[in-house]
């Protein structure tokens, strides 16, 4: 595997781990019917920041040397996955009835 592909794989793994952190914090939710579809979990991004800082200082660094870099990824992941109040696919199904 080339270095570029390895770096992309590591980035994807970090993003997935941070997405799971956002879910654990309640900031993002995954639809129980549409796997891989995410929406706002009800908690603010601050809940995810707090959990990320707690885990970082307990040794779970997600591959980052600085907590600020981790928090920047938390914000990116939160922003990418929290725009909708519900699963868009479920909303379309509900609205079509």
Biopython code that builds the backbone (N, CA, C, O; Angstrom):
import numpy as np
from Bio.PDB.StructureBuilder import StructureBuilder

atoms = [
    (1, "UNK", "N", (0.847, -1.165, 0.000)),
    (1, "UNK", "CA", (0.000, 0.000, 0.000)),
    (1, "UNK", "C", (0.896, 1.232, 0.000)),
    (1, "UNK", "O", (1.850, 1.307, 0.773)),
    (2, "UNK", "N", (0.593, 2.195, -0.861)),
    (2, "UNK", "CA", (1.377, 3.417, -0.935)),
    (2, "UNK", "C", (1.124, 4.325, 0.252)),
    (2, "UNK", "O", (0.132, 4.176, 0.965)),
    (3, "UNK", "N", (2.031, 5.264, 0.454)),
    (3, "UNK", "CA", (1.925, 6.163, 1.601)),
    (3, "UNK", "C", (0.666, 7.030, 1.538)),
    (3, "UNK", "O", (0.042, 7.289, 2.567)),
    (4, "UNK", "N", (0.291, 7.476, 0.344)),
    (4, "UNK", "CA", (-0.911, 8.293, 0.199)),
    (4, "UNK", "C", (-2.164, 7.532, 0.584)),
    (4, "UNK", "O", (-3.037, 8.057, 1.275)),
    (5, "UNK", "N", (-2.245, 6.292, 0.132)),
    (5, "UNK", "CA", (-3.404, 5.457, 0.456)),
    (5, "UNK", "C", (-3.440, 5.145, 1.951)),
    (5, "UNK", "O", (-4.510, 5.133, 2.558)),
    (6, "UNK", "N", (-2.280, 4.896, 2.538)),
    (6, "UNK", "CA", (-2.205, 4.616, 3.972)),
    (6, "UNK", "C", (-2.664, 5.836, 4.780)),
    (6, "UNK", "O", (-3.396, 5.699, 5.760)),
    (7, "UNK", "N", (-2.228, 7.022, 4.359)),
    (7, "UNK", "CA", (-2.632, 8.240, 5.062)),
    (7, "UNK", "C", (-4.139, 8.457, 4.946)),
    (7, "UNK", "O", (-4.781, 8.868, 5.912)),
    (8, "UNK", "N", (-4.704, 8.186, 3.774)),
    (8, "UNK", "CA", (-6.149, 8.323, 3.587)),
    (8, "UNK", "C", (-6.897, 7.323, 4.465)),
    (8, "UNK", "O", (-7.927, 7.657, 5.050)),
    (9, "UNK", "N", (-6.383, 6.106, 4.555)),
    (9, "UNK", "CA", (-7.013, 5.088, 5.390)),
    (9, "UNK", "C", (-6.975, 5.506, 6.858)),
    (9, "UNK", "O", (-7.966, 5.341, 7.571)),
    (10, "UNK", "N", (-5.852, 6.042, 7.316)),
    (10, "UNK", "CA", (-5.740, 6.507, 8.700)),
    (10, "UNK", "C", (-6.709, 7.654, 8.961)),
    (10, "UNK", "O", (-7.329, 7.710, 10.022)),
    (11, "UNK", "N", (-6.843, 8.568, 8.003)),
    (11, "UNK", "CA", (-7.783, 9.681, 8.142)),
    (11, "UNK", "C", (-9.218, 9.162, 8.217)),
    (11, "UNK", "O", (-10.003, 9.625, 9.043)),
    (12, "UNK", "N", (-9.560, 8.207, 7.362)),
    (12, "UNK", "CA", (-10.900, 7.616, 7.382)),
    (12, "UNK", "C", (-11.176, 6.938, 8.718)),
    (12, "UNK", "O", (-12.278, 7.054, 9.254)),
    (13, "UNK", "N", (-10.190, 6.233, 9.260)),
    (13, "UNK", "CA", (-10.352, 5.559, 10.549)),
    (13, "UNK", "C", (-10.552, 6.573, 11.669)),
    (13, "UNK", "O", (-11.377, 6.359, 12.558)),
    (14, "UNK", "N", (-9.799, 7.682, 11.635)),
    (14, "UNK", "CA", (-9.970, 8.733, 12.653)),
    (14, "UNK", "C", (-11.361, 9.357, 12.549)),
    (14, "UNK", "O", (-12.025, 9.574, 13.563)),
    (15, "UNK", "N", (-11.799, 9.642, 11.325)),
    (15, "UNK", "CA", (-13.130, 10.244, 11.134)),
    (15, "UNK", "C", (-14.221, 9.300, 11.647)),
    (15, "UNK", "O", (-15.175, 9.743, 12.285)),
    (16, "UNK", "N", (-14.082, 8.014, 11.371)),
    (16, "UNK", "CA", (-15.075, 7.048, 11.849)),
    (16, "UNK", "C", (-15.075, 6.993, 13.378)),
    (16, "UNK", "O", (-16.139, 6.967, 13.996)),
    (17, "UNK", "N", (-13.892, 6.975, 13.988)),
    (17, "UNK", "CA", (-13.802, 6.942, 15.451)),
    (17, "UNK", "C", (-14.413, 8.199, 16.062)),
    (17, "UNK", "O", (-15.102, 8.121, 17.079)),
    (18, "UNK", "N", (-14.166, 9.351, 15.450)),
    (18, "UNK", "CA", (-14.728, 10.602, 15.962)),
    (18, "UNK", "C", (-16.242, 10.641, 15.733)),
    (18, "UNK", "O", (-16.968, 11.197, 16.557)),
    (19, "UNK", "N", (-16.722, 10.072, 14.652)),
    (19, "UNK", "CA", (-18.165, 9.973, 14.441)),
    (19, "UNK", "C", (-18.791, 9.144, 15.558)),
    (19, "UNK", "O", (-19.839, 9.514, 16.087)),
    (20, "UNK", "N", (-18.161, 8.031, 15.921)),
    (20, "UNK", "CA", (-18.667, 7.211, 17.024)),
    (20, "UNK", "C", (-18.648, 7.995, 18.337)),
    (20, "UNK", "O", (-19.551, 7.846, 19.159)),
    (21, "UNK", "N", (-17.631, 8.825, 18.535)),
    (21, "UNK", "CA", (-17.554, 9.680, 19.716)),
    (21, "UNK", "C", (-18.739, 10.652, 19.726)),
    (21, "UNK", "O", (-19.371, 10.845, 20.764)),
    (22, "UNK", "N", (-19.040, 11.261, 18.581)),
    (22, "UNK", "CA", (-20.170, 12.193, 18.486)),
    (22, "UNK", "C", (-21.493, 11.486, 18.776)),
    (22, "UNK", "O", (-22.383, 12.064, 19.399)),
    (23, "UNK", "N", (-21.622, 10.255, 18.332)),
    (23, "UNK", "CA", (-22.820, 9.467, 18.622)),
    (23, "UNK", "C", (-22.896, 9.178, 20.115)),
    (23, "UNK", "O", (-23.953, 9.333, 20.727)),
    (24, "UNK", "N", (-21.781, 8.759, 20.702)),
    (24, "UNK", "CA", (-21.741, 8.471, 22.139)),
    (24, "UNK", "C", (-22.099, 9.710, 22.958)),
    (24, "UNK", "O", (-22.763, 9.601, 23.989)),
    (25, "UNK", "N", (-21.666, 10.878, 22.507)),
    (25, "UNK", "CA", (-21.950, 12.128, 23.214)),
    (25, "UNK", "C", (-23.393, 12.585, 23.012)),
    (25, "UNK", "O", (-23.863, 13.469, 23.729)),
    (26, "UNK", "N", (-24.097, 12.002, 22.055)),
    (26, "UNK", "CA", (-25.472, 12.396, 21.773)),
    (26, "UNK", "C", (-25.590, 13.568, 20.820)),
    (26, "UNK", "O", (-26.682, 14.102, 20.625)),
    (27, "UNK", "N", (-24.485, 13.974, 20.225)),
    (27, "UNK", "CA", (-24.481, 15.105, 19.295)),
    (27, "UNK", "C", (-24.936, 14.705, 17.896)),
    (27, "UNK", "O", (-25.452, 15.535, 17.147)),
    (28, "UNK", "N", (-24.749, 13.453, 17.550)),
    (28, "UNK", "CA", (-25.132, 12.899, 16.246)),
    (28, "UNK", "C", (-25.831, 11.569, 16.510)),
    (28, "UNK", "O", (-25.470, 10.846, 17.438)),
    (29, "UNK", "N", (-26.826, 11.253, 15.698)),
    (29, "UNK", "CA", (-27.517, 9.965, 15.789)),
    (29, "UNK", "C", (-27.441, 9.256, 14.450)),
    (29, "UNK", "O", (-27.384, 9.892, 13.398)),
    (30, "UNK", "N", (-27.440, 7.928, 14.500)),
    (30, "UNK", "CA", (-27.513, 7.120, 13.280)),
    (30, "UNK", "C", (-28.908, 6.532, 13.194)),
    (30, "UNK", "O", (-29.440, 6.039, 14.189)),
    (31, "UNK", "N", (-29.500, 6.580, 12.014)),
    (31, "UNK", "CA", (-30.835, 6.027, 11.823)),
    (31, "UNK", "C", (-30.810, 4.522, 12.077)),
    (31, "UNK", "O", (-29.930, 3.811, 11.592)),
    (32, "UNK", "N", (-31.783, 4.055, 12.840)),
    (32, "UNK", "CA", (-31.840, 2.621, 13.128)),
    (32, "UNK", "C", (-32.310, 1.813, 11.926)),
    (32, "UNK", "O", (-32.126, 0.596, 11.894)),
    (33, "UNK", "N", (-32.913, 2.468, 10.937)),
    (33, "UNK", "CA", (-33.411, 1.778, 9.752)),
    (33, "UNK", "C", (-32.504, 1.939, 8.538)),
    (33, "UNK", "O", (-32.488, 1.080, 7.656)),
    (34, "UNK", "N", (-31.752, 3.029, 8.490)),
    (34, "UNK", "CA", (-30.898, 3.339, 7.338)),
    (34, "UNK", "C", (-29.459, 3.472, 7.814)),
    (34, "UNK", "O", (-28.983, 4.572, 8.098)),
    (35, "UNK", "N", (-28.782, 2.347, 7.896)),
    (35, "UNK", "CA", (-27.400, 2.314, 8.373)),
    (35, "UNK", "C", (-26.530, 3.262, 7.558)),
    (35, "UNK", "O", (-26.597, 3.288, 6.330)),
    (36, "UNK", "N", (-25.719, 4.031, 8.257)),
    (36, "UNK", "CA", (-24.827, 4.969, 7.585)),
    (36, "UNK", "C", (-25.457, 6.320, 7.312)),
    (36, "UNK", "O", (-24.829, 7.185, 6.701)),
    (37, "UNK", "N", (-26.701, 6.514, 7.759)),
    (37, "UNK", "CA", (-27.378, 7.802, 7.623)),
    (37, "UNK", "C", (-27.411, 8.452, 8.996)),
    (37, "UNK", "O", (-27.909, 7.868, 9.959)),
    (38, "UNK", "N", (-26.879, 9.661, 9.080)),
    (38, "UNK", "CA", (-26.724, 10.344, 10.359)),
    (38, "UNK", "C", (-27.493, 11.654, 10.356)),
    (38, "UNK", "O", (-27.741, 12.249, 9.307)),
    (39, "UNK", "N", (-27.865, 12.091, 11.562)),
    (39, "UNK", "CA", (-28.593, 13.345, 11.714)),
    (39, "UNK", "C", (-28.329, 13.886, 13.115)),
    (39, "UNK", "O", (-27.650, 13.247, 13.919)),
    (40, "UNK", "N", (-28.867, 15.059, 13.397)),
    (40, "UNK", "CA", (-28.642, 15.727, 14.672)),
    (40, "UNK", "C", (-29.108, 14.834, 15.817)),
    (40, "UNK", "O", (-30.210, 14.286, 15.783)),
    (41, "UNK", "N", (-28.267, 14.696, 16.818)),
    (41, "UNK", "CA", (-28.594, 13.835, 17.942)),
    (41, "UNK", "C", (-29.265, 14.539, 19.106)),
    (41, "UNK", "O", (-29.655, 13.888, 20.075)),
    (42, "UNK", "N", (-29.407, 15.845, 19.032)),
    (42, "UNK", "CA", (-30.077, 16.579, 20.100)),
    (42, "UNK", "C", (-29.135, 17.306, 21.040)),
    (42, "UNK", "O", (-29.493, 18.347, 21.592)),
    (43, "UNK", "N", (-27.949, 16.779, 21.229)),
    (43, "UNK", "CA", (-26.951, 17.452, 22.063)),
    (43, "UNK", "C", (-26.126, 18.387, 21.189)),
    (43, "UNK", "O", (-25.978, 18.164, 19.987)),
    (44, "UNK", "N", (-25.597, 19.424, 21.801)),
    (44, "UNK", "CA", (-24.769, 20.371, 21.054)),
    (44, "UNK", "C", (-23.398, 19.768, 20.773)),
    (44, "UNK", "O", (-23.035, 18.723, 21.313)),
    (45, "UNK", "N", (-22.656, 20.444, 19.924)),
    (45, "UNK", "CA", (-21.290, 20.014, 19.640)),
    (45, "UNK", "C", (-20.443, 20.083, 20.910)),
    (45, "UNK", "O", (-19.440, 19.378, 21.023)),
    (46, "UNK", "N", (-20.836, 20.922, 21.861)),
    (46, "UNK", "CA", (-20.074, 21.046, 23.109)),
    (46, "UNK", "C", (-20.016, 19.715, 23.853)),
    (46, "UNK", "O", (-18.998, 19.402, 24.471)),
    (47, "UNK", "N", (-21.079, 18.935, 23.807)),
    (47, "UNK", "CA", (-21.074, 17.620, 24.460)),
    (47, "UNK", "C", (-20.005, 16.723, 23.842)),
    (47, "UNK", "O", (-19.329, 15.979, 24.552)),
    (48, "UNK", "N", (-19.854, 16.794, 22.529)),
    (48, "UNK", "CA", (-18.819, 16.008, 21.845)),
    (48, "UNK", "C", (-17.431, 16.541, 22.180)),
    (48, "UNK", "O", (-16.498, 15.762, 22.378)),
    (49, "UNK", "N", (-17.288, 17.878, 22.246)),
    (49, "UNK", "CA", (-16.000, 18.465, 22.645)),
    (49, "UNK", "C", (-15.604, 17.983, 24.037)),
    (49, "UNK", "O", (-14.461, 17.586, 24.264)),
    (50, "UNK", "N", (-16.555, 18.021, 24.961)),
    (50, "UNK", "CA", (-16.264, 17.630, 26.344)),
    (50, "UNK", "C", (-15.820, 16.173, 26.422)),
    (50, "UNK", "O", (-14.854, 15.852, 27.113)),
    (51, "UNK", "N", (-16.521, 15.297, 25.716)),
    (51, "UNK", "CA", (-16.154, 13.880, 25.713)),
    (51, "UNK", "C", (-14.801, 13.673, 25.042)),
    (51, "UNK", "O", (-13.991, 12.877, 25.516)),
    (52, "UNK", "N", (-14.550, 14.381, 23.946)),
    (52, "UNK", "CA", (-13.267, 14.253, 23.243)),
    (52, "UNK", "C", (-12.112, 14.678, 24.142)),
    (52, "UNK", "O", (-11.087, 13.997, 24.199)),
    (53, "UNK", "N", (-12.270, 15.804, 24.848)),
    (53, "UNK", "CA", (-11.206, 16.272, 25.751)),
    (53, "UNK", "C", (-10.985, 15.280, 26.888)),
    (53, "UNK", "O", (-9.847, 14.984, 27.253)),
    (54, "UNK", "N", (-12.073, 14.775, 27.441)),
    (54, "UNK", "CA", (-11.962, 13.797, 28.532)),
    (54, "UNK", "C", (-11.196, 12.563, 28.056)),
    (54, "UNK", "O", (-10.289, 12.089, 28.742)),
    (55, "UNK", "N", (-11.557, 12.050, 26.894)),
    (55, "UNK", "CA", (-10.897, 10.859, 26.374)),
    (55, "UNK", "C", (-9.451, 11.145, 25.979)),
    (55, "UNK", "O", (-8.572, 10.316, 26.217)),
    (56, "UNK", "N", (-9.195, 12.305, 25.379)),
    (56, "UNK", "CA", (-7.839, 12.664, 24.960)),
    (56, "UNK", "C", (-6.901, 12.679, 26.166)),
    (56, "UNK", "O", (-5.815, 12.101, 26.121)),
    (57, "UNK", "N", (-7.323, 13.335, 27.237)),
    (57, "UNK", "CA", (-6.452, 13.453, 28.406)),
    (57, "UNK", "C", (-6.384, 12.159, 29.225)),
    (57, "UNK", "O", (-5.559, 12.032, 30.130)),
    (58, "UNK", "N", (-7.261, 11.201, 28.898)),
    (58, "UNK", "CA", (-7.191, 9.870, 29.509)),
    (58, "UNK", "C", (-6.351, 8.920, 28.658)),
    (58, "UNK", "O", (-6.191, 7.748, 28.999)),
    (59, "UNK", "N", (-5.810, 9.437, 27.538)),
    (59, "UNK", "CA", (-4.921, 8.619, 26.721)),
    (59, "UNK", "C", (-5.470, 8.188, 25.379)),
    (59, "UNK", "O", (-4.724, 7.647, 24.562)),
    (60, "UNK", "N", (-6.756, 8.409, 25.121)),
    (60, "UNK", "CA", (-7.356, 8.056, 23.823)),
    (60, "UNK", "C", (-7.204, 9.265, 22.904)),
    (60, "UNK", "O", (-8.063, 10.147, 22.880)),
    (61, "UNK", "N", (-6.103, 9.299, 22.147)),
    (61, "UNK", "CA", (-5.753, 10.495, 21.378)),
    (61, "UNK", "C", (-6.272, 10.483, 19.946)),
    (61, "UNK", "O", (-6.195, 11.500, 19.258)),
    (62, "UNK", "N", (-6.798, 9.355, 19.487)),
    (62, "UNK", "CA", (-7.288, 9.233, 18.114)),
    (62, "UNK", "C", (-6.193, 9.548, 17.100)),
    (62, "UNK", "O", (-6.481, 9.951, 15.973)),
    (63, "UNK", "N", (-4.948, 9.366, 17.498)),
    (63, "UNK", "CA", (-3.826, 9.594, 16.596)),
    (63, "UNK", "C", (-3.365, 11.038, 16.515)),
    (63, "UNK", "O", (-2.527, 11.372, 15.677)),
    (64, "UNK", "N", (-3.895, 11.893, 17.364)),
    (64, "UNK", "CA", (-3.506, 13.304, 17.357)),
    (64, "UNK", "C", (-2.533, 13.591, 18.489)),
    (64, "UNK", "O", (-2.598, 12.981, 19.556)),
    (65, "UNK", "N", (-1.631, 14.531, 18.238)),
    (65, "UNK", "CA", (-0.694, 14.960, 19.274)),
    (65, "UNK", "C", (-1.253, 16.123, 20.078)),
    (65, "UNK", "O", (-0.875, 16.316, 21.233)),
    (66, "UNK", "N", (-2.155, 16.905, 19.474)),
    (66, "UNK", "CA", (-2.718, 18.088, 20.122)),
    (66, "UNK", "C", (-4.230, 17.949, 20.220)),
    (66, "UNK", "O", (-4.892, 17.528, 19.270)),
    (67, "UNK", "N", (-4.767, 18.308, 21.381)),
    (67, "UNK", "CA", (-6.209, 18.226, 21.575)),
    (67, "UNK", "C", (-6.946, 19.150, 20.609)),
    (67, "UNK", "O", (-8.058, 18.836, 20.186)),
    (68, "UNK", "N", (-6.346, 20.278, 20.257)),
    (68, "UNK", "CA", (-6.987, 21.200, 19.318)),
    (68, "UNK", "C", (-7.229, 20.578, 17.957)),
    (68, "UNK", "O", (-8.244, 20.859, 17.319)),
    (69, "UNK", "N", (-6.311, 19.737, 17.505)),
    (69, "UNK", "CA", (-6.492, 19.049, 16.225)),
    (69, "UNK", "C", (-7.651, 18.058, 16.303)),
    (69, "UNK", "O", (-8.425, 17.922, 15.355)),
    (70, "UNK", "N", (-7.765, 17.372, 17.430)),
    (70, "UNK", "CA", (-8.887, 16.451, 17.636)),
    (70, "UNK", "C", (-10.201, 17.225, 17.643)),
    (70, "UNK", "O", (-11.171, 16.811, 17.008)),
    (71, "UNK", "N", (-10.235, 18.343, 18.355)),
    (71, "UNK", "CA", (-11.472, 19.125, 18.436)),
    (71, "UNK", "C", (-11.874, 19.686, 17.075)),
    (71, "UNK", "O", (-13.063, 19.806, 16.782)),
    (72, "UNK", "N", (-10.898, 20.028, 16.247)),
    (72, "UNK", "CA", (-11.205, 20.497, 14.891)),
    (72, "UNK", "C", (-11.878, 19.391, 14.081)),
    (72, "UNK", "O", (-12.810, 19.657, 13.323)),
    (73, "UNK", "N", (-11.413, 18.159, 14.237)),
    (73, "UNK", "CA", (-12.041, 17.039, 13.535)),
    (73, "UNK", "C", (-13.434, 16.771, 14.097)),
    (73, "UNK", "O", (-14.353, 16.452, 13.343)),
    (74, "UNK", "N", (-13.599, 16.896, 15.415)),
    (74, "UNK", "CA", (-14.929, 16.742, 16.015)),
    (74, "UNK", "C", (-15.892, 17.737, 15.369)),
    (74, "UNK", "O", (-17.004, 17.365, 14.994)),
    (75, "UNK", "N", (-15.479, 18.984, 15.238)),
    (75, "UNK", "CA", (-16.341, 20.003, 14.625)),
    (75, "UNK", "C", (-16.668, 19.642, 13.183)),
    (75, "UNK", "O", (-17.823, 19.749, 12.770)),
    (76, "UNK", "N", (-15.679, 19.220, 12.418)),
    (76, "UNK", "CA", (-15.918, 18.837, 11.022)),
    (76, "UNK", "C", (-16.916, 17.688, 10.921)),
    (76, "UNK", "O", (-17.852, 17.738, 10.123)),
    (77, "UNK", "N", (-16.713, 16.657, 11.733)),
    (77, "UNK", "CA", (-17.596, 15.487, 11.701)),
    (77, "UNK", "C", (-19.004, 15.877, 12.144)),
    (77, "UNK", "O", (-19.987, 15.452, 11.538)),
    (78, "UNK", "N", (-19.101, 16.682, 13.196)),
    (78, "UNK", "CA", (-20.406, 17.152, 13.673)),
    (78, "UNK", "C", (-21.110, 17.958, 12.580)),
    (78, "UNK", "O", (-22.281, 17.718, 12.287)),
    (79, "UNK", "N", (-20.404, 18.903, 11.984)),
    (79, "UNK", "CA", (-21.000, 19.739, 10.938)),
    (79, "UNK", "C", (-21.447, 18.915, 9.735)),
    (79, "UNK", "O", (-22.475, 19.214, 9.127)),
    (80, "UNK", "N", (-20.688, 17.887, 9.392)),
    (80, "UNK", "CA", (-21.019, 17.036, 8.245)),
    (80, "UNK", "C", (-22.241, 16.155, 8.487)),
    (80, "UNK", "O", (-22.884, 15.718, 7.533)),
    (81, "UNK", "N", (-22.571, 15.889, 9.753)),
    (81, "UNK", "CA", (-23.582, 14.870, 10.054)),
    (81, "UNK", "C", (-24.755, 15.337, 10.901)),
    (81, "UNK", "O", (-25.607, 14.520, 11.250)),
    (82, "UNK", "N", (-24.833, 16.613, 11.242)),
    (82, "UNK", "CA", (-25.876, 17.035, 12.174)),
    (82, "UNK", "C", (-26.861, 18.037, 11.589)),
    (82, "UNK", "O", (-27.625, 18.640, 12.342)),
    (83, "UNK", "N", (-26.873, 18.233, 10.293)),
    (83, "UNK", "CA", (-27.726, 19.257, 9.700)),
    (83, "UNK", "C", (-29.214, 18.954, 9.756)),
    (83, "UNK", "O", (-30.022, 19.876, 9.872)),
    (84, "UNK", "N", (-29.588, 17.708, 9.678)),
    (84, "UNK", "CA", (-31.002, 17.330, 9.648)),
    (84, "UNK", "C", (-31.488, 16.960, 11.047)),
    (84, "UNK", "O", (-30.730, 16.436, 11.863)),
    (85, "UNK", "N", (-32.763, 17.240, 11.309)),
    (85, "UNK", "CA", (-33.345, 16.885, 12.604)),
    (85, "UNK", "C", (-33.806, 15.435, 12.647)),
    (85, "UNK", "O", (-34.070, 14.897, 13.722)),
    (86, "UNK", "N", (-33.902, 14.805, 11.485)),
    (86, "UNK", "CA", (-34.291, 13.402, 11.406)),
    (86, "UNK", "C", (-33.617, 12.786, 10.190)),
    (86, "UNK", "O", (-33.055, 13.492, 9.352)),
    (87, "UNK", "N", (-33.678, 11.483, 10.104)),
    (87, "UNK", "CA", (-33.139, 10.781, 8.941)),
    (87, "UNK", "C", (-33.881, 11.267, 7.699)),
    (87, "UNK", "O", (-35.108, 11.192, 7.653)),
    (88, "UNK", "N", (-33.165, 11.760, 6.699)),
    (88, "UNK", "CA", (-33.837, 12.245, 5.491)),
    (88, "UNK", "C", (-34.672, 11.165, 4.794)),
    (88, "UNK", "O", (-35.758, 11.457, 4.293)),
    (89, "UNK", "N", (-34.187, 9.940, 4.759)),
    (89, "UNK", "CA", (-34.935, 8.854, 4.112)),
    (89, "UNK", "C", (-36.227, 8.561, 4.873)),
    (89, "UNK", "O", (-37.274, 8.362, 4.257)),
    (90, "UNK", "N", (-36.164, 8.534, 6.191)),
    (90, "UNK", "CA", (-37.375, 8.305, 6.994)),
    (90, "UNK", "C", (-38.361, 9.456, 6.805)),
    (90, "UNK", "O", (-39.571, 9.238, 6.738)),
    (91, "UNK", "N", (-37.844, 10.674, 6.721)),
    (91, "UNK", "CA", (-38.703, 11.833, 6.501)),
    (91, "UNK", "C", (-39.439, 11.753, 5.171)),
    (91, "UNK", "O", (-40.626, 12.068, 5.094)),
    (92, "UNK", "N", (-38.732, 11.332, 4.120)),
    (92, "UNK", "CA", (-39.367, 11.192, 2.804)),
    (92, "UNK", "C", (-40.451, 10.114, 2.835)),
    (92, "UNK", "O", (-41.519, 10.285, 2.248)),
    (93, "UNK", "N", (-40.176, 9.016, 3.513)),
    (93, "UNK", "CA", (-41.161, 7.931, 3.612)),
    (93, "UNK", "C", (-42.391, 8.418, 4.370)),
    (93, "UNK", "O", (-43.522, 8.179, 3.946)),
    (94, "UNK", "N", (-42.171, 9.097, 5.485)),
    (94, "UNK", "CA", (-43.279, 9.609, 6.292)),
    (94, "UNK", "C", (-44.115, 10.608, 5.491)),
    (94, "UNK", "O", (-45.345, 10.567, 5.525)),
    (95, "UNK", "N", (-43.438, 11.502, 4.773)),
    (95, "UNK", "CA", (-44.142, 12.545, 4.024)),
    (95, "UNK", "C", (-44.878, 12.009, 2.803)),
    (95, "UNK", "O", (-45.794, 12.665, 2.308)),
    (96, "UNK", "N", (-44.502, 10.841, 2.307)),
    (96, "UNK", "CA", (-45.161, 10.281, 1.120)),
    (96, "UNK", "C", (-46.463, 9.568, 1.464)),
    (96, "UNK", "O", (-47.244, 9.237, 0.572)),
    (97, "UNK", "N", (-46.701, 9.330, 2.744)),
    (97, "UNK", "CA", (-47.946, 8.637, 3.160)),
    (97, "UNK", "C", (-49.137, 9.554, 3.150)),
    (97, "UNK", "O", (-50.247, 9.129, 3.472)),
]
sb = StructureBuilder()
sb.init_structure("model")
sb.init_model(0)
sb.init_chain("A")
sb.init_seg("    ")
for serial, (resi, resn, name, xyz) in enumerate(atoms, 1):
    if name == "N":
        sb.init_residue(resn, " ", resi, " ")
    sb.init_atom(name, np.array(xyz, "f"), 0.0, 1.0, " ", f" {name:<3s}", serial, name[0])
structure = sb.get_structure()
